[in-house]
């Protein structure tokens, strides 16, 4: 028997200027180190077959499966605010698309599968560390309930890639609703190819927003839908302390998924100005800047769509601005609703926003751990004794006392029982996140010792982020001073 992929490809049926046809570059000795068996089954794939040597060769790009139509997608993008008219998949190849068991079309892409016409003198390969990081964080985001690309498999290639030093090479098999980005639209807009823009917009509507097919103004409706999804997505990021690290327009997905996990990180101590990415020297993509940058990226998308709005430039701009104007309210509504849930409030009341902001301000001043402060607050909702565990997160525990009194008074205005409040808070406040020091330790064990046991255990723990796992309690601990990770790297 052979490994069967039920491909039903649509993007590769678009005109040739949307992509370059290119096959993965074979590797020396592929070895499967992780298969996401539940995801494989969801995609209609046979997990047992994928775990065979034949499956490893496919997942490493050494063998192209029947029905695949491998392409590297073309796109442009603003990188740290600077426009690059041609980027494209420089180290990723889209094998094809499948319809999963929920009826959703999914891309299956190999990342690190060799050079393409868009590689720009790069080797098109990926090192093991970044592959493991994306696998860990993308699957953790899925478990947290945040829209995301996912990881199907990680394979070592038996070859080395040269970065600062020689590192083990690897390939990640990534699954996405699609890999269409704001930068995909920019690629055609900068070339003034209105017909290609129209084809792309129609493809996106059909694939991601089919309810807009019969809209009176479908391209306006498309922009509005993408704005709404991005606003909700970034709100979800902030609610778990996630920092993407490189929110370029070519890393902004039209489908509303989190995509391209490079120098991403989760905060330990709460700090709105927190930056981890080694390449974000000016803090453009700092934690609290992410909503502003999302709107900036969406504005670039709107500029691309103007020719489809109207031949009257002034009218088109006004219509786009009106649509973009909804971002702030959509984001704020989602973010504030999420914060109320995190502190156990069931109904909105005047003063709630200020109450929660006061907590965040106190956390920032006292270097309180973002994840643990909210998680410990869950237990304090049901038991007064739990307050001491929340206080312990603050450098000056008394900074929490006044807020706690006000919080008790506010929750007393609602009829829910304390245990109901605690349960509701547990459902939105994770105890386990991909702590940077844990991710780094996993990578070092794999790269230096070919030891994947720590990776397997971390992935297992993060699959249940909202559940107490007493046997793995140490995974909830913040780093000790000598364990802190201050910089993360994109790996290219």
Protein Blocks (a to p, Z undefined) as FASTA:
>chain_A
ZZddddddfklmmcfklpccddddddfbdcdfbdcfklmmmnopafklmmpmklmmmmno
paccehiacddddddddeehiacfbgbjfkbccfbdcddfkopacddddehiapcfklno
paoiacfklmmmmmmmmmmmmmnopacdddfbdcdehiacddfbccdddddddddfbfcd
fklmmmmmmnopaklmmmmmmmmmmmmmmmlmmgfblmlmmmmmmmmmmmmmmmmmmmno
pafhpacfklccfklpaehiakbccdfbdcfkbcfblklmnommgmklmmmmmmmmmmmm
mmmmmmmmpmclklmmmmmmmmmmmmmmmmmmmmmmmmmmmnopabdcehklmmmmmmmm
mmmmnopafklmmmmmmmmmmomklmmmmmmmpmblmlmmmmmmmmmmmmmmpmbdfklm
mmmmmmmmcfbdcdfklmmmmmmmmmmnopaklmmmmmmmmmmmmbccfklmmmmpccdf
klpcfbdcehZZ
